[in-house]
Amino acid sequence: MLEVTGFTGVGLPEVVLLATLLLLAVASLITVVQQPGPNNALGFMKLDMPNEHAIFIHDTPSRGLFNQTFRALSHGCVRVEDPVALAEYLLRGDWPENP
């Protein structure tokens, strides 16, 4: 059941009921991780950066959202249509000094 959602429990055997896993996660006894991919709400990539508001940039499996005029549909994070191109640009580090 867990492998369908892409979630895994770190430090637990694979055969754990989802309800038990969620209870342990809520109690902060384990870390729950959803693998990147088509079933992940953040898509295939998350670009994390230190900031006091926990805002990050991410891909999305909901590609149709990029066709909408009103796109403020995230919870403070930023959906990026081509996260690989953005990551490559950032890693090159050759941006203009004063854009």
C-alpha positions in Angstrom: 0.0 0.0 0.0 2.8 2.5 0.9 4.7 1.9 -2.3 1.7 3.0 -4.4 1.8 6.4 -2.8 5.6 6.7 -3.0 6.0 7.1 0.8 8.5 5.1 2.8 9.1 5.0 6.6 12.7 5.7 7.5 13.8 3.3 10.3 10.9 0.9 9.9 10.3 -2.4 8.1 8.4 -2.0 4.8 5.4 -4.0 6.2 3.8 -1.3 8.4 0.1 -0.3 8.3 -0.4 3.2 6.9 -2.4 4.3 10.0 0.4 3.2 12.3 3.0 5.0 10.1 1.0 8.2 10.2 0.6 8.1 13.9 4.3 7.6 14.4 5.0 10.5 12.1 2.6 12.8 13.9 4.3 11.8 17.2 7.7 12.7 15.5 9.0 9.2 16.2 9.8 8.6 12.5 10.5 10.6 9.4 8.0 10.0 6.5 9.4 10.6 3.1 7.6 10.6 -0.2 9.8 9.8 -3.2 9.9 12.3 -6.1 7.8 11.3 -9.1 4.4 11.5 -10.7 2.4 10.8 -7.5 4.3 13.4 -5.4 2.6 16.7 -4.9 5.9 18.4 -5.5 6.6 16.5 -8.7 10.1 15.2 -9.6 12.2 18.0 -8.1 12.3 20.3 -5.1 14.8 23.1 -4.9 15.3 23.9 -1.2 17.0 27.1 0.0 17.4 28.3 3.6 14.8 30.9 4.6 12.8 31.7 7.7 9.5 30.9 6.0 10.3 27.4 4.7 9.5 28.5 1.1 10.9 26.4 -1.7 10.7 26.0 -5.4 9.2 22.8 -6.8 8.0 20.9 -9.9 4.4 19.7 -10.0 2.6 16.7 -11.4 -0.4 19.1 -12.2 1.1 20.4 -15.4 -2.3 22.0 -16.4 -1.8 24.6 -13.7 0.7 26.4 -15.9 -2.1 27.1 -18.4 -4.2 29.0 -15.9 -4.1 32.8 -15.7 -4.4 32.8 -11.9 -1.5 30.6 -10.6 -1.3 31.4 -6.9 -2.3 27.9 -6.0 0.6 26.8 -3.8 0.9 27.2 -0.1 3.6 29.9 -0.3 5.9 27.8 -2.4 6.7 28.4 -6.0 5.8 26.0 -8.8 8.3 26.0 -11.7 7.4 24.8 -15.1 10.9 23.7 -16.1 12.8 23.0 -12.8 15.7 21.2 -14.5 16.4 24.3 -16.6 16.3 26.5 -13.5 18.6 24.2 -11.6 21.1 24.2 -14.4 21.0 28.0 -14.6 21.5 28.3 -10.9 24.4 25.8 -10.8 26.2 27.6 -13.7 26.4 30.7 -11.5 27.0 33.0 -14.4 24.0 35.3 -13.8 24.3 39.0 -14.5 25.5 41.2 -11.6 22.6 43.6 -11.8 19.7 42.1 -13.7 
